């Protein structure tokens, strides 16, 4: 039985329990004032009309029970009736306000999700000689919109991609993601060096963010036998080699996230890692590796990387995502974005 169904039946169960308890206790003890719990609980899950109906049922139970206890026209019973009526009225008001807030929240959520879908365009299934898979899982928080971002573009310099994670949630994070994606889409075609793309992103964010906000990100460029990476404080990608080896593409020096570059005069340098025929590389956000199960254990991404060896990158990512959700046993607490690139062996 779902929790919503339990909440819908709870007012009637409580009122029935009060009536039975009152009858079993005899006429010396009166539990009728507890009937006010019915409309109070009804306002938690029901609407205004349902709450009013539950209040009417409470009054309908109160009258015969008052007759049973010889209290129909007594001062105590009059106070009980007034209490049920007052609580029902207050609960109807609370139910109306709750429904209004839920409608407003749903409207804001729809606008934010639409904005995020526009920003996070579907990536191509093929880019150059690469096959691409994408998985994006939103957190099941009240404001489900997060700041994970990604893009794959084919430029005169080759296939370039961006994956990142904006600090924070909600519309502010979506707005920041828009600045980063817009700057990257322009710079990826204009700049010949990856580090210069990073400078463009840094300059764009410097005009919009305050000193306490930042974006972790990786900019990558795919070459014939290797991948160039510029890491701005982001979890390093995972390499799955054709010979069965698995390695993490750790940068020689950890760079600062975008938006914090003013605190370090040294420029973040690009580094290269091998990427041959048959190899795969997985880019991901921290929502993947920070997902915990009921025991508080993080998701063991490297141990589960074998799921990524399936021929179709999208099928492989779908299997990994299903395993990730199974590990947590429920909704994720943070957005999780994954990009899988595969260079076929032939």
N, C-alpha and C positions, 0 to 999 in steps of 0.2 A: 504494500500500500504506500503510495507516494505521500510525501510530507504535506503537500497541498490538500490532498483528500483528508488527511488526518485533521488538519486545521479547520476544514469546512464542517466536519462532523463533531469537532471538539465541543462547541457550545451546547449541542443537544445532549451529548454524553454527560457533560458536567451538570446540566440542569436535571437530567434524569437521575444522576447520582445524588443530587441534593434532595430530590423528592423522595427517593427510596430511603435515604439516610434519615430524613425527617420522620417518615412513617415508622421505621424501625426503632427510632429513639423514643417514641411515645410522645405524649402531649406535654411532658414536663420540659422538653428541650425543643426549641424551634430553630430550624436551619434555613427558613425561607429567605432571609436577607441575602444568602449566598447565591440566590437566583440571578443577582446582578452580574455574576461572572459570565453568564450566557451572552448577553449583548456585548460585554467587554471583549470577550474572545472573538466574537463575530466580526468586530471591526478590524481584526488583524488580517483576515484573508477575504472577507466579503465586502460587497458594496453597500451603499446606503440603504437600498431596499431590503437586502438580505438582513442587515443589522436591525432594521425596524421590524422585520418579520420575527427574528429571534427574540426581540424585546416583547413583541405581542405574545409569543409562545410562553415567555417567562411570566407574564401577567396571567395568561391562561392557566398556568400551573399554580400560580400563587393563590388564586381564588378558591379552587376546590380544596387545596391543602389548608387554607385558612379556615374553611368550613369544618374540615376534619379535625382541626385543633381548637375549634370553638373560638376563633380569633377574628372572625370576618369583619366585625365593626369595631374592633379595638384600636387604640392609639398605636400599638406596636405594628399591627398589620397595615394601618394607614401609612406609617413611615416606610414600611417595606415597599408598598405600591409606589410611593413618591420616589424612593430610592431607585427602583427598577426603571421608572419613567425617566428620571434624571440621567441615570447611567446610559440608558438607551439613546437619549438625545445627544449626550456627549460623544457616545460611540459612533453615532451616525455622522457627526461633524468630523470626527477623526478619520472615519472611513472615506468621507468625501475628500479631505485634504490628502490622504494617502494616495487615492486614485489620481488626483490632480498631479501630485509629484511624480507618480509612475508614468503618466502620459508625457510630462515634460522631460523626464529622463529618457524615455523611449525616443522622443523626437530628437533630443540632443545626440543620443547614441546613433540614430540613423544618419543624421547629418555628418557626424564624425566618421562613421564607417564609409559613407559615400565619398567623403573627402579622401580618406585613406586609400580607397579602391582606385580613385583617379590618380593619386600620387604613385601608388605601387602598381604600375602597369604590369600585365602578364609578361614574363620574360620569354624570349624565343626558345623553342625546344631545340633549335640548332643555331649555333653561332660559329661561323667559320667551319673548321673541321671538328668542332666539339658538339657533344650532345649535353643538354642542360636539363636538370630537374629542379623544381622549386617546391618547398613546403613552408607554409606560414600558418602557425597556430596561435590564435588570440587567447590571451589570458581571460579567465572567467571572472574577472573582477567587475564591480559595478560599472566603472568606466573602462570598458574592455579595450579601448583604443590605446595602443602603445606607440612607442617611437621606433620600433624596428624598421629598417629600410634596406632596400636592395635595388640594384639595377645592373643590367648586362647590355653593353652596346658594342657594335662592331664598327671600328674606326679605321682610318688609313694606317694607323700604327698596329692594328690587330684588335683582338677581342679584349675589352677592358670591363672590369666590373667593380662594383662598390657594394659592401655590406656594412651596416652600422647599427648602432643602438643609441637612441637619444635618452639622456637622463630625464626621468619623469614619465608621466602618463597624460592621457587626455588630449584635449585640443591643442594645448601649448606644445606638446611633444609632436603632434602632427604638423603644426606650423613650422617647427624647427626642422623636421624631416623634409618639408617642402623646400626650405632654403638650401639644405645640403644636396638634395637630389637635383634641384635646378642648377646649382653651381657645378655639380659633377657632370651633368649632361652637356653643359656648354664646354667645360674645361677638357673633358675627355676627347673632344674632337679638335680642340685648339692647341693643346699642349703636347709636346713630344716626350716630356719626361714626367714620370709618375709623381716625383716630389713636387714638381710645379703644380700638378693638379691639387695636391695636398695644400699648397700655399694658397691656391684660389679658394678652396673650401674654408681654410682658416680665415682668410680675409672676409669672406662672405659672412661667416658666423660672428666675426668681431664687430660687424655693423649691427647685429641683431641680438646677440646674447649678452647677459650680464656675466660678471666674473665668476659666478657660482654655477653656471650651467656648462655642460660639455656634451660631446658626442664621441663615443668610441667607434672606430671604423677601420676597415681594411680596403685599400685600393689595390687592384691586381691587374696585371697584363699578361696574357698568355703568349708565349713564344713557341717555336718549333719543338724544343726539347726541355724547356724550363718555364717557370712562372716567376715574374717579378712581383714583389709584394712591398707595400708600404703600410706599416702597422701603427695605428694611432691608439694604443692602449686597448686593443680589441683581442678577444680570445683567438689564438693562432689557428689557421685551418689545419685540417687533418688530411694527410696524403695516404692514399691506398694504392700501393704499387701493384703492377701486374704480376710480379713474382710472389705476391702474398705478404710483403712487408707493409707495416703501418708506421708512419712517422708524423710527428707534429712539427709544423713549419715555424719554429720559434724564431723571432727576429734576433739578430746579434745584440741589439740594444732596444729596450722597450721604449717606444715613443709615448709622448703625452697625448691624451685625447684631444680631439679638435675642440677649440674654444679655450684651451689652457696653454696654447703655444706661446703666449706672451710671457709665461713663467720660465721658458727655456729658450735661450738664444740659439742653441744648436738645431740645425735642420734635421728632421727625421729622414733617414736614408732608406733607399730601396735595397732589398736583398733578393737573391734569386735562389730557387730550389728546383731540383730536377723534376721534369714532368714529361714522361715518354709515352709512347704508344701503349695503350692498354691501361694507363694510370688513371686514377680518379682523385679529385681534390674536393673536400667538403668544407664550405664556409658556413659558419653558424653564429648565432648570437648567444649571449650568456644564459638566456632562458632555457637552452638545451642542457648545458652542463650543470646548471644550478637547480634543475628540477629534482625534488626529493620524493622519496617514498614514505610510507607511514613510519618507518624506522628512522627517518631523517637522513638516509643515505642518498648521495648525489647520483645522478644518472651516469653509469659507466660507459661513456661514449666510445672509448677506444675498444672496450671489450665487445661492444655490439656492432663494431664497424664491419663485421662480416656480412651484415644485412645489406651493405651497400655494394656488394659484388654482383648483384643481379644485373642482367644485361641492360635493361631499360633504366636509366637514371631516375625517371619519375617513379617507376614501380619500386625501385630500391628505397627512395626517400619516403614513399608512402608506408613501406614496411617499417622503416626506422621510426617514423612518426607514431605509428600504431604501437610500437614497442615502448616509446617514450611515454605515451599516455597510459599504457598498461603499468609502467613502472611507478608512476605517481598515484595510480588508482583513482584518478579523478581529474578535474580540470587543472590546467597549469596555473601557477601563480604569476607567471610572467610570460610575455609573448616569446615565441620561439620561431625564428626564421632560419631556414637552411637552403643553401644553394649547392648542388652537386654537379660538377663538371666532369665529363668522361671523354677521353680521347680514344676512339676505337683503335683496336690493334691493326686493322687493315684498312 
